[in-house]
Amino acid sequence: MNKKKTPVSAAILSMSILLSSLGGSYASASTSANTAITNVNPPAAPAWGHFVDQYKNNVADNQTVRNNPTIGLLSEFNKLWTPGDSWNTGTILDHKVLGLNIQKVFHTSIHRTANEEKEAYLDDRRNQSYSVIDGLGSLADDYRSKAKATTTIQDVAADATTKKYSDEGNNAGDPESELGNMVNLVNTLRGQYSSTNPAKSYFSYPRPFRWVNNSVVLPTLIPVQNADPTKDGGFPSGHTNAAYLSAFALAYAVPERYQELLTRASELGNNRILAGMHSPLDVMGGRVMATATAAAILSDPANSELKKAAYKEAHDLLLTQEGTGTENDRNFAANNKKYTERLTYGFKKSNKATTPVVVPKGAEVLLETRLPYLNDTQRRWVLATTGLASGYPVLDDPEGWGRLNLFAAADGYGAFDTDVTVTMDAIKGGFHAEDSWSNDISGKGKLTKKGTGTLKLEGNNTYSGGTLIEQGTLEGTSKTAFGTASVTNNGGILSENVDGQWKIGGSYRQSDKGTTELTIGSKKDLLKIKKEAVLGGKLSLTFTNNYVPKNGDAIITYDKRKGSFSSVEIKGLPSKSKVQLVYTAKSIQLKVK
């Protein structure tokens, strides 16, 4: 880190030179914490205390790292910047990082499109909770109707370059509406202890246009600028904080839209950079603050009944609707890419050493409705195994809030560092009945599936502790879904839906109470058992794509075998076709009539 100190007044004069010398892009960075996790107990309380216990100290009168948990949480910024007595008397400690921070805004302002400018304007002028409702996708219109959520900013006015327009709508909606509990949950998360103003006042970090000039600001937002720079702090971004708080509230009530809502908040934060109103570090700070604040408020026993009521209301009155809105945000790969990039905005890690992920006290509540079949300790393991690597600016707070990746955590474990038992009760519905884990799962632990629900493994998994199916269905949708070790099916269903060959890395043992379900759409569809097959119970074959097998087609291979399936079920073949199994020394083949 460059420790040479430069007063902000001198830095502003030389910023144009710095921008031209830094180039136009960020270096790519890893966002995976490839570190062994020893435990998931909360870390020791920092000087300001555990955030979830002290969040109500985020008030205007508390202006130090020790007495304001939000300032403490964000105090990693003090490694880059020393606040001054006023907006233009702070000191730059890290020229490279803070230079890149402003360069990103400058670069973005040159390349933004007309549509991006429109969306950035709307996200600036509309109330943030109203904007985040978009993350509900096809249900957004239903929510706005039932919650009576309104906005007065319908489009970019023709005279927006000379006139300031403010939203006179009601943000998330009317607390007395049909969805009043959902509205109240949003409003509670955005309550009196959730403001960025104390932190903005403390850090006194200028906005991008104070470093460069108004060329980075959307022309339609020039009338919006605060003329008083002493009341115009950049770090952290208030719009971003508000957007994520709204998203976490709605995602708690509607976990079926968890990732889409977080992506919408991420998009709103990114639009602050596109607008020229905030820098990447401002946006990162707003996200981190909102993550901790949302967890604190959702963990507060005073809000226990409200969050339960909001969840029930969402599932009784909103998710029962067909959905008439536009569904334009369910591209998982695109959302994942954008969200992950915006966690770090391409800043390089400042050190080579990798510090293990720690999970903040109370953070598990953020997955309470998204992974309801796991207990609190298991949810903490999910957060630990999907967290970011250490070393990124602003994100290495001592409790671990900055390194949480909630988008990835919504897809289940990133590693089995201990044995994992999942019990899903289908009668409870929702994610209890069926869920998917799409992360690539590593680690030495073992997975045990219990309960009547269905769990799908979609990642390229390398966990080595083995797999045990006691009840319900465990489905693989990738070639290595079940890791690298043996699989035992004592009484559930092992199912697959993979094109081509899929593998069991050790032996496969199925009891008389177990079922193996294979989907076969071509001759290439094959279960390859690396070691021994010990067979019993039922085999169910479903033929798809109008595929009719030929004599001698193999469906399962193995190194050696004991026993055989006691019954066979055939689906998807023409009515006159008959199939029998032929057991050979190394495979199970089909005899077709």
N, C-alpha and C positions, 0 to 999 in steps of 0.2 A: 504494500500500500504506500502511495506517495504521501508523506506526512508534511510536505511543505505547505505552509498556511498562506492563503491569499484572501484578503478582505473582499467582501462581495462587491464593493464599489469598483475596485480595480478589475475584478473578474468580469463584471458586466461589460466593461470597455473592451476587453480582449476576447469576448466570447465568439465573435464572428470569425476571428482567426482560428480559434480552437475548433469550431465547427468544420471549417474547411480542411483541417488537418486530420480529422478523425475518421474520415471515410463515411460510407453510407449504410453500413449494416452492422448488426451485432454478431458476435461469434455464437455458434450453437453451444448449448450446454446440456449436460445430463440432468434429468429430473427424477432419477431413480436412486434411492438410498441403498446401495449394495453393501450393507453392513449387517453383521450378525446382531440380533436383538437379544439382550440378556433378560430383560424383564419389561413390563409395561406399568410398573408402579409410577404414580405421579412424581415428578422431580421435586426437589426441595423448593420451598417457597423463596422467590427472589426478594429483593429489598422491599418491594411494594406489596408483597404477599401474593398468594395465588389469585389470579385474575377473577375466577368465578366467585371467590369470597369477597373481593374488594371492588367489584365493578361499580358500585354506587359511589365510589370516591372520584369518579370521572365527572367533576364539576368545575366550574370556572375558577373557584377560589383555590383549587389545588393545582399548582403550577410547577411541581418538581417531579423528578423521577421517582422519588421515594413515596410521595403522598398521592400520586395519581397513577393508577394501574395502566391506563391507556398510554400515558407518556412513558412509563416504564417498559411496557410491551414494545413500543416503537423506538426505544432508546438506542437500538443498533444504528439508527441514523446518525447518532452522535459520533460514530466512527468515521463518518463521511463529512460531517458538517457541524460546526460549533455555532449555536444561535447567538445573535448579538442582542443589543438592547432594542433594536428596531429592525425593520425589514431589510435595510441595506447595510447593516453593520455585522452580519454574520461572517464566518470564516470557512472557506473551503479547505478540507483536510485531504480529500482524495480527488485530485483533478481528473483522473481518467474516468472514474465512475460517474461523477457528477457532470463531467463534460459529455459523456455518452448519453446521460440522462436527458440533457437538453438537445443534443444532436438528434436523438430519436424523434423528438417532437418536430424539429426543423425538417428532418427528412420526410416525415409523414405529411407535413403541411404541403410539401411540393408534389407529392404523389397521390393525394386523396382524390377520389372520384366525386362526381356530382351527387351520386346516390349516397356515398359515404358522408358527404357534407350535409345532406338532408337528414339522414338518420342521426348524425351527431348533433345537429341543431335540435331535433325533436327530443333527444335524450337529455339535452341541456335544459330545455324549457318546460318539458312535461314533468310532473311529479314522478319521482323515481319508482314508487310503488305501483303506480299506474302502468309505467313502462314495463316493469318486470312481469306483469300479468301475461305478457306475450309468451312467456315460457310455458304457460299452460296449453299452448298450441291450439288444437281444435276445440278445447274447452274454454279458451280465453273469453270468447264472446258470451258464453253461458255464465262464466264467473262475473263478468262486468254487468250483465243484466241482473243476475240474482243478488249481487253485492251492491248494485246501484253505483258502481265505480264510474267516475266521469273525468273528463279533461276538457279544457277549453282551447287547447292547442291542437288543432286538427291538421294543420299543414304549415308550411313556411310562408308567411305573409309576404306580399309583394314589397312592402316597405320595411321588412325586417332589418335591413341594413341601416336604417335610421331610427327605428322605433323599437323599444323594449317591450316584449310581450311576456306576461307571467301567467302561469297556469292557475286558474281559479276553480279547478276541479277538486275532488275529495280524496285523491291518492288511492288507497286500496279499496275505498268504498264507504258505505254507510254502516256504522255499528248496529243500527236497528234493522238492517236488512235481513233477508233469509240466510245469508252467509255472514251474519254479524260476528260470530265467534272467530271465523277466519280473519275478518277485518280487524277485530280486536287483537288477535295474535300478532298480525303485522304491526299494528300500532304500538303494541307493547314492546316488541323487539326494537322499534324505532322510538323508544320513550326518552325520558328526561336524562338518562345516563348514557345515551348512545351518541351524543354529539361529538363531532370532530373539532369543535371550536377550541376547547382547552389545549389540545395537542397542536393545532395550527398556531395558536398564540405562543406556545412555548417554543416551537421549532423555528418559527418566523422564516420559513424557506420560501423565497419568491417563486411566483408562478412563471411558466416558460416565457411569456411575453415580457416579463420584467428583465429576463436575461438577454433576449434577442430584441424583438420589436413586435408590433402588431401584425406583421406579415404572417406569423404562424397562426393567428386567430381567424376563425371563420368570419368573413365579412358580416354575416347575419348576427354574429354574437358580439360585435364591437359595441353596440349599445348596452350590452349586458355587463360589460366590465365594470369592476368597482374602481372608482376614481381615487380612492384612498388606499394606497399600497400597504398601510399599516393594518388594514382590516381585510387583507386579501391573501392570507397564507396558502401555500400550495400543498404542503405535506401535513397530514394525509388528505386524500381526496374525499370530500364529503359526499359527493354524488355516488362514488363507488361504494363507500361505506353504507349508505342508505339502500342502494340497489341490492347489495349482498344480504343485508338484514332482511329486506323484503323477501328475497329469494329463499333464505333459510326458513323463514316463517311459513311461506307457502309450500316449500318442500317438506316440512314437517307434517303438514296437513295432507299433502298430495305427494307422497314419496314416489308414486308411479311416474312423476315428472321431475324427479330429483335432478338429474343431470341436465335436462333442458332448462330448468329454472336457473341453475348455477351458470350455465353457458350464457343465458340472457343477461345475468348480472355482470359476467365477465365482458360481454359485448358492450354493455353500457359503460363500464369502466374504460374499456379501450377507446370508446367514442370520446372520452374526455381528452385523450391524447390527440385524436383526430381533430377535435375542435380547437386544439391549441391552448386549452384551459388548464391542463394538468400534464405532468410528466409521468413516465413509467413508474418511478419510485413512489410518486404520490399515489398512483393507482394501487400498487402493491401494498403500500401502507394502509390504504382504505380497506382492502380485502382482508388483511391480517386483523385489523381492528374489529371488523364486522364478524369475523369468524369467532374470535374470543368473546365478543359481546353477545352474539347469538347463543353460544354455549352457556354463558353465565345466566342469561335470562331464562333460557329453556330449562336450566338446572335448578333455578330458584323454586323452592317448594310453593311459593305464593302463586306461581303460574301453572301448577300441576293440573288443576281442573280445566283451566282455559285451553291448554294444548290438547287435552283429551277431547274436549268439546269441539275444537276446531277440526281435529282429525275425523271425528264421527260425522260432523256436519258435511265435510268434504266428501265422504264416502256415501252418505245417505242422500245428499241433495245435488252434488256436482258430478261425481263420477258415474252417476246413474244416467246422465244425459248422453245423447248420441254425439254431440259435438258438431257444431256448424261452422266453426272458425277455420282459418287456414292452417294447415299442418305443414309448416315449412322449416322445422327445426329439429327433426328427428334423425338427421344424418349423424350416426354415432361417431364414425371415423373423423368426420370434419369437426364435430364439436370437441372431441377428445384432443385433436391436434391444436385447435385454437386455444382451448382452455389451458392445456399444458404449457404451450408457448408463453401464455400471458402470466403464468405463475412466476416466471423469472425474467421475462422479456429479453432473453438472450444474454444477460450479463454473465461474465465468466465467474467461476468460483474463485474466491480470493486465496484459498489454500489448497494444498494437495491432500492433506489428511482428511479422512472421513470420520466425522463424529456420529456415533449412533443416534438414531432417531429417539426422541423422548416424546411421550404423549402427555399433553397438559391435563391437569386435574379437571374433570367434568367434560372433556371433549367428546366422550362416547355418546353423549346425548344427541349429538348431531347426526348419528346413525340409528337412533332409537326406533324410528318408524321405517327406515329404509332396510334395515337388517333386523327385523323384530324377532326372529327365531334364534338370534344369538344373545348371549348374556353380556353384561357390561364389560367384563374382562375380555371376552372374545372380540367385542367391537373395538376395544383398545388395541388388540393385536392387529386387527384389520388396519387401523390408522397407522400403527407402527410399521407395518410391512408394505404400506403404499406411500409412505412419506417421501419428501424430497431429500436429496443429498445435501450435506451441509456446505457452507462457504459462500452462499449467495448474499449480496448486500441486502440489508434490512431484515432478512428472514431468520436469522439465527438467534431469536430471543430465547432466554433460558428455559422457558416452559415448553417451547416447541410449537407454538401456534402458527408461526410463519412457514413451517415445513409440512403442514398438513396438506394433503391433496385429496379433497373431498370428492372430486369427480372420480378419481381412481378408487377411492374407498367404497364408493357406491357399487363397484363391481366385485366386492368381496376381497378375500385375502390376496396379498402379493406373495406371501410365503407361508409355509407351515413350519415355523420355528419350534413349535411344540405340537403334540398330538391334538387334533381338532375333532370334536364330536358335534355334529349338526343334527338337531332334532326339529323336524318340521311337521306341524299338525295341520293337515289340509282342511279340516273342518273350520278352521279360523279364517280361511280365505286369504286373498291378497298374496303377499310374499310368503306367508306361511304355507300356502298351497303350492306355489311354484316360483322359483327364482333362478337367475343365471349369474354365474361368476365368470367374467371374461378376462380377468387379469392372467398373466403368465405366472403360475404359482411354482415357486422353488421351495427349497428347505428340506430338512431331514425328518419332518413330522409325518404322522399318519392321519388319514382322513377316515372318519367313521360316519356313515349316514344312517340316521334313525328317523322314526316318524313316518307318517303317511304321505308327506308332501314330495314334490319333485325338485331336485337340484340339478341344474345343467352346468357342466364344466366346459367352457368355450376356449380357454387359453391353450397355449403351447406349454404344457406343464412339465416340470422336471422334478417335482417333489419325490423323495425317495423312501418315505416311511411306509408306503403301502396304502391300500384302500380296502375298507370293510363296509359291506352293505348289509345292514340288519333289517331295515324296513324301507318301504317307499321306493322311489325311483331315483337312480343316479344315472344321468344321461351325459354322454360325451359327444361333443360336436366338433372336435379336432382330432387329429391323428394321434396325439400324445396326451389326450385329456386326462388320463388316469395315472400320469406320472411315469416313473421309471421302474417301479417295483411291482410286487404281486398284488392281485385283486382277489378278495374272497367275498362270495355272495352267499350269506347265510339264510336269507329269507326275503330279500327285496327283488327289485328289477334292475338289472344292468342293461342300459339301453344305449344305442349309438345312432347318430345321424351324420355320417361322414362319407364324402365322396372318395372312393378309392380305399386304400389300405389304412387300417388303424391298428394300434399296437397296445398290447399289455406287456410291460417291460420285464415281468417275472413270470410267475405261475398264475393260473386262474383256477380257482376252486369254487364250485357251486354245489350247494346242498340240495336235497330233495325238495326243499321249500323255495328255492330260488328260481328266477326266470332270467334268461338272456334274450334280449330283443335286438334283432339285426334288421337293418334296412338295406335292401339290395336293389340297386338300380342299373348295375352293369356287371360284367365279368370281373372288373377290377375291384369291386367292393369285397373286402376280405378282412377278417379278424386274424391278426397274427399274434399268437401267444408265444413269447420267447422261450419259455421253459415248459413246465408240465401243465397239462389240462386234466383236472380232476372233475368229472362231469356227473351231474344228476339234475333232477328237476326238469324244468320246461325250457324249450327253445321255441321262440316265436320269430318267424321269417315274414317280412313284409316286402313284396316286390313292387317297385315303382318304375315310372318312365316306360311302361308297357314292355318291360324287360321280361323275357322268358328264358330261363337258364337252359343249358345244354347238359347232356350226360357228361359227368366227370368234372363239372365246374366245382372248384373248391370254395368253401365259404369260411372255413376256419383251418388254420395251420398251427402246429405246435411241435415241440421237440419230442415229447412222449405223452402218453395218455393213460388214464385210468377211468373206468366207468363210461357211461353214456347217458344222454338225455332220456328221461323217462317218458316224455311226451313232446310232440312237435305240432306247432300250429302254423298254417300257411295262409297268407293273405295276399291278394293282388294279382293272382294268376288267373288265366282263363278257366272257366268252370270245368272244362274237360281235361285240364292238365293235372297230373298227379306227380308228386315229388316225394322221394324217400331219401333218407340219409344213408351214406355209405362211409363207414369208419375205416380208415387206413392207418398205417403206422405213423404217418406224419400229418394227416389232414382229415377233415370231414368233407366229403364231396356229395354232390347231388345226383340222384338217379331220377331221370325225368321220363314220364310217359305222356 
